[in-house]
Amino acid sequence: MKIKEISPENRPKKLPEFKGYTIDFRLGQFRKVDIKNQTIEFIDFSSQKGRILLTDYYEKLSSSNS
């Protein structure tokens, strides 16, 4: 089997992070992995906590672009 070389266009993209959460816009979730306790926290954008985090994230982006 021939192994195909990964070109820059085909490389996986690093997802953005905010307040310790990884942001997955495709799935609409914030995720935080706790290696010590071996747990993963999922927060949907549509939840109350998710909406607050998303608002904070966008406010941070807009203030850093000003």
N, C-alpha and C positions, 0 to 999 in steps of 0.2 A: 504494500500500500504506500502510495506516495503522499507525503505530508506537504500540504499547501502552505506556502509562506503567508504570514498575515501582513497585509498591507495597512498603511495608516488609516485608510477609509474603512477597513473591516475590523479594526481593533475595537474591543468593548470600550464604552465611554464610562468615565467615572461619574457617578451620580453626585449631585450637590449635597452638602451637609449643612445642617443648621441646628444649633443648640444640642449637639450630640446625636441628632437624628439624621439618617440618610433619607433624602427626599426622592421618591419614585413618582414622577408625574404621570407616567404611563399607567400605573396601577392606582394612582391617587392616594398614596399612603406615605406616612412618616414611619421609619423603622429605627429601632435602637436595639443593638445586641449587647447583652450583658454576659461577657465571657465567664466571669467569676461564678455567677449563678446559673449559667447556661440557659438563659432565657432570651426571647426576642419579643419586643413590644411593637405592636402594629397599631397605628392611629390613622383611621380613614380621614381624608380631607373633609368629608361630610359630617363628621362628629364635631361636637362643640370644641373639644381640645384641638382637633385638627384645623378647624376654621381659625382659631386663635393663633396657632403656630403659623399657618399659611399667611395670615394677615401680617404677623410680625416679620416673617421672611420677606414679603414683598415691600414692607415699609423699610426694612434694612437695605434692600436692593435699591430702592428709589432714593434713599438718603445718601448712599455711597456713590450714586451716579450724579449727584447734584454738585 
